[in-house]
């Protein structure tokens, strides 16, 4: 995404997060709550849960745009981010590091741009010499290969399920469904290669796609998708 569109893009992402404008059939402000109003027809009847989960990952990856609320522990950092992902592979939005400030990031294949308050920048660059802003609007540009931005790249990877989530699963099984606006949401439980307990919420109205993903392991992580605009 060109620098000239960064401010507008981040503003759009903030508005999407604040207003939760519905962009797709599964738009929601929170993970679905359990409900007793189950539909008579079971969309998963006769279907392989593993195949449904793979299809959900693929559809979510293919989405033209989506916003994800990501929480993750990376090393000593506890981070929450609200990022928007677009079909060109870029991600942008707000990042909060617990007790260490708030910033904004824009990540694409060519560079990582960031800006933030003093605490965020101090945490970002740790013991390195203080960084000065590269531009008048406060943005600092770094190479994706710079070790100091590795945790920011991890956040963007978290929003791309085809790259982020473990492919090797054991014990994949279906838990009790939840429902979103009376529509079924399958709860699929499994374990990753290292024994991490994984929970996926898959929206089943039409093409399946992910509403949420949780990993309960050494480094807990969660991703909740909002404003998913599916590809045609």
Secondary structure as GFF3:
##gff-version 3
##sequence-region A 1 232
A	DSSP	three_ten_helix	3	5	.	.	.	ID=ss1
A	DSSP	alpha_helix	6	19	.	.	.	ID=ss2
A	DSSP	alpha_helix	49	62	.	.	.	ID=ss3
A	DSSP	beta_strand	65	74	.	.	.	ID=ss4
A	DSSP	beta_strand	77	86	.	.	.	ID=ss5
A	DSSP	beta_strand	91	97	.	.	.	ID=ss6
A	DSSP	beta_strand	102	107	.	.	.	ID=ss7
A	DSSP	beta_strand	112	116	.	.	.	ID=ss8
A	DSSP	alpha_helix	118	125	.	.	.	ID=ss9
A	DSSP	beta_strand	140	142	.	.	.	ID=ss10
A	DSSP	three_ten_helix	147	149	.	.	.	ID=ss11
A	DSSP	alpha_helix	150	158	.	.	.	ID=ss12
A	DSSP	alpha_helix	161	164	.	.	.	ID=ss13
A	DSSP	beta_strand	170	180	.	.	.	ID=ss14
A	DSSP	beta_strand	183	191	.	.	.	ID=ss15
A	DSSP	beta_strand	197	203	.	.	.	ID=ss16
A	DSSP	beta_strand	209	216	.	.	.	ID=ss17
A	DSSP	beta_strand	221	229	.	.	.	ID=ss18
###
